[in-house]
Amino acid sequence: MIDLHNHSEFSLDSRTPMEENVLVAIEEGLQYLSITDHMEIVKVTDVYSDTLNAKEYFKKYERIKEKYKNDITLLSGVEVGIQESTSKIVDEFVTSFNYDFVIGSVHSLFQKDLYYGGYYKNLSTDELYKTYYEEMYKAVKATRNFDVLGHIDYIDRYLDKGVKVPNQEDNKDTILKILKEIIDSNRGIEINTGGFRRGLPYLHPHEKILKWYKELGGEIVTIGSDAHRACDIGYNSKEAIDYLKANGFTGVYIFENRKPRKLKF
């Protein structure tokens, strides 16, 4: 049982002490935990330390890792927001610290946060999705220093109530380009269980996207809860494993010193 995507007090949108996440993970019987606090550069003029105190993160991480070394394997991690325009800044940040694991996630378009950017008012749903995946492809190509692409269909969480998620087939060509780029660069994707907590009837990514990834030869997959509260640590990790098994995967991956290691089912 693993959880390689969750947040602590070092993320602006979480108040949970890092140690509390670790204690819940141990109680839940998790073997591996990576606490991946946000480093979000929305605009090229942003400063990373405004969203993440990485030095303090590592100071606390090292102390807690040592304290619980006999109970769980703790891995250092970060979730970086990726855009084509901020790729150089993000890559330089990641090389400045010795992380085990780096998630790259599209949270913003054109230097505006997806949640606050007003795209839903200015674009039709179809236009928004087309733009989202096209910009994701550019971001993935431009940003080289991350290990897995986080919650690929993250945008599904934020549609207005009653608005239907477009068919994945509508953007298949662009999604396939993204997945090919990920595979060719020896990176992976994550199964993010946070979709269920956001009211979606599926894990991220939708099964169609996961099947396309497998058909293209994709192998590297991690599992993360996207927890921002300790009570959600390890959320539906068993369901995520069953989901992978049902789609032909024979194991799940962890990252240590930025190197992938497969844990067979």
C-alpha positions in Angstrom: 0.0 0.0 0.0 1.4 3.3 -1.0 0.5 7.0 -1.2 2.9 9.2 -3.3 0.8 12.3 -3.5 -0.4 14.2 -0.5 0.1 17.5 1.2 1.1 18.9 4.6 1.5 22.3 6.3 4.1 23.2 3.7 1.4 23.6 1.1 -0.7 26.8 1.1 -3.9 24.8 0.8 -3.2 22.4 3.7 -2.8 22.9 7.4 -2.0 19.3 8.3 1.3 18.7 10.2 3.7 16.4 8.2 4.0 14.1 11.2 0.3 13.6 11.4 0.2 12.4 7.8 3.0 9.9 8.6 1.2 8.6 11.7 -2.1 8.0 9.8 -0.1 6.3 7.0 1.4 3.9 9.6 -2.0 3.3 11.2 -3.4 2.5 7.7 -0.6 0.0 7.1 1.0 1.9 4.2 4.6 0.8 3.3 5.6 4.0 1.4 4.6 7.6 1.7 5.8 10.6 -0.2 4.7 14.0 1.0 4.5 16.1 -2.1 3.9 19.7 -1.1 3.0 22.3 -3.8 5.6 24.4 -5.6 3.4 26.6 -7.8 4.8 29.1 -10.2 1.7 30.6 -11.9 3.4 33.6 -13.4 7.0 33.8 -14.6 7.5 36.7 -12.1 6.5 34.5 -9.1 9.0 33.4 -6.5 8.9 29.7 -5.5 9.5 30.5 -1.9 6.1 32.3 -1.8 4.4 28.9 -2.1 7.0 26.5 -0.6 9.7 26.8 2.1 11.7 23.9 0.7 14.6 24.2 3.2 12.2 23.9 6.2 10.4 21.1 4.5 13.6 19.1 4.2 14.6 19.9 7.8 11.3 18.5 9.2 11.2 15.6 6.6 14.7 14.3 7.7 13.8 14.4 11.3 10.5 12.6 10.8 12.0 10.1 8.4 14.6 9.1 11.0 12.0 8.9 13.8 9.7 6.5 11.9 12.3 4.6 9.8 11.3 1.3 11.4 7.6 1.8 10.7 7.4 3.2 7.1 9.6 4.2 4.2 9.3 8.0 3.8 10.2 9.6 0.5 10.8 13.3 -0.1 8.6 14.7 -2.8 7.1 17.8 -4.4 4.2 18.6 -6.8 5.3 21.3 -9.2 2.8 23.2 -11.4 3.9 23.0 -15.0 3.3 25.4 -17.9 5.3 25.9 -21.1 6.1 29.5 -20.0 7.4 28.5 -16.5 9.3 25.4 -17.5 12.8 26.8 -17.1 12.0 28.1 -13.6 10.5 24.8 -12.5 13.4 22.7 -13.9 15.9 24.9 -12.1 14.0 24.6 -8.8 13.9 20.8 -9.0 17.7 20.5 -9.6 18.3 22.7 -6.5 17.0 20.0 -4.1 17.5 16.3 -3.6 14.0 15.1 -4.0 13.1 11.4 -4.3 10.0 12.1 -6.4 8.6 14.9 -8.5 5.0 15.2 -9.8 4.3 17.6 -12.6 0.7 18.9 -12.7 -1.2 21.3 -14.9 -3.0 23.7 -12.5 -2.8 26.8 -14.7 -3.2 28.0 -18.3 -1.6 31.0 -19.7 -0.3 32.0 -16.3 -3.7 32.0 -14.7 -4.9 29.5 -12.1 -7.5 27.1 -13.6 -9.7 27.5 -10.5 -9.6 31.3 -10.5 -8.8 32.2 -14.1 -12.4 32.6 -15.4 -11.9 30.3 -18.3 -15.2 28.7 -17.7 -16.9 32.0 -18.5 -14.9 32.9 -21.5 -14.7 29.5 -23.3 -17.2 26.8 -24.1 -16.6 23.5 -22.4 -15.3 22.0 -25.6 -12.9 24.9 -26.2 -11.7 24.8 -22.7 -10.8 21.1 -22.9 -9.1 21.5 -26.3 -7.0 24.3 -24.9 -6.3 22.4 -21.6 -4.8 19.3 -23.3 -3.0 21.4 -26.0 -1.3 23.4 -23.3 -0.6 20.3 -21.2 1.3 18.8 -24.2 3.4 22.0 -24.5 4.1 22.0 -20.8 5.2 18.3 -20.7 7.5 18.8 -23.7 9.0 21.9 -22.2 9.4 20.8 -18.6 11.8 18.0 -18.4 12.5 17.7 -14.6 9.5 15.7 -13.3 8.8 12.0 -12.9 5.1 11.5 -13.3 2.3 13.6 -14.8 -0.3 14.2 -12.1 -4.0 13.8 -12.4 -4.1 14.1 -16.2 -7.9 15.0 -16.3 -7.7 17.3 -13.3 -10.0 19.7 -15.1 -12.9 17.3 -14.7 -13.1 18.3 -11.1 -14.0 21.9 -11.7 -16.8 21.9 -14.2 -19.9 23.8 -13.1 -22.6 21.7 -11.5 -24.6 20.0 -14.2 -22.0 20.5 -17.0 -21.1 17.2 -18.5 -17.4 16.2 -19.0 -16.7 15.9 -22.7 -16.0 12.5 -24.2 -12.3 11.7 -23.9 -12.3 10.7 -27.6 -12.9 14.4 -28.5 -9.3 15.1 -27.5 -7.8 11.7 -28.1 -5.1 12.9 -30.6 -3.7 15.4 -28.2 -3.9 13.1 -25.2 -2.1 10.4 -27.2 0.7 12.9 -28.0 1.0 13.7 -24.3 1.2 10.0 -23.3 3.8 9.3 -26.0 5.9 12.1 -24.8 5.7 10.8 -21.3 6.6 7.3 -22.3 9.4 8.3 -24.7 11.1 10.4 -21.9 10.9 7.5 -19.4 8.4 9.2 -17.2 5.1 8.0 -15.9 1.5 8.9 -14.9 -0.3 8.7 -11.6 -3.5 7.1 -10.5 -5.0 9.9 -8.4 -7.8 8.8 -6.1 -8.9 12.4 -5.3 -11.4 12.3 -8.1 -13.8 10.3 -5.9 -13.6 12.9 -3.2 -14.4 15.6 -5.7 -17.6 13.9 -6.7 -16.4 12.2 -9.9 -17.4 8.6 -10.5 -13.9 7.5 -11.4 -10.2 7.8 -10.4 -7.9 10.0 -12.4 -7.2 9.4 -15.1 -10.5 8.1 -16.7 -10.2 4.5 -17.7 -10.1 5.4 -21.4 -6.9 7.4 -20.9 -5.4 4.6 -18.7 -6.1 2.1 -21.5 -4.5 4.3 -24.1 -1.4 4.7 -21.9 -1.1 0.9 -21.6 -1.7 0.3 -25.3 1.1 2.7 -26.1 3.5 0.7 -23.9 3.2 2.9 -20.8 4.4 1.0 -17.7 5.3 3.5 -15.0 2.3 4.3 -12.7 2.2 5.6 -9.2 -0.7 5.9 -6.8 -1.6 9.0 -4.7 -4.5 10.2 -2.7 -4.0 13.9 -3.2 -4.8 14.2 0.5 -4.8 17.7 2.0 -6.0 16.3 5.4 -4.5 13.4 7.3 -7.8 11.5 7.3 -7.5 11.1 3.6 -4.0 9.6 3.5 -4.1 6.3 1.6 -7.6 7.0 0.4 -8.8 4.2 -1.9 -5.3 3.0 -2.6 -6.6 -0.6 -2.7 -9.2 0.4 -5.3 -6.4 2.0 -7.3 -4.4 -1.3 -7.3 -7.5 -3.2 -8.4 -8.0 -0.6 -11.1 -4.5 -1.2 -12.4 -4.8 -4.9 -12.2 -8.1 -4.8 -14.2 -6.3 -2.9 -16.9 -3.4 -5.3 -17.3 -0.7 -3.7 -15.1 1.4 -6.0 -13.0 2.8 -3.6 -10.5 3.0 -0.1 -9.3 6.1 2.2 -9.0 7.8 4.2 -6.3 10.7 6.7 -6.9 13.9 6.9 -4.8 16.5 9.4 -5.7 14.4 10.2 -8.8 14.8 6.6 -10.0 11.7 4.4 -10.6 11.4 1.0 -8.9 8.6 -1.4 -9.6 6.7 -3.1 -6.8 5.0 -6.2 -8.3 1.5 -7.0 -7.3 
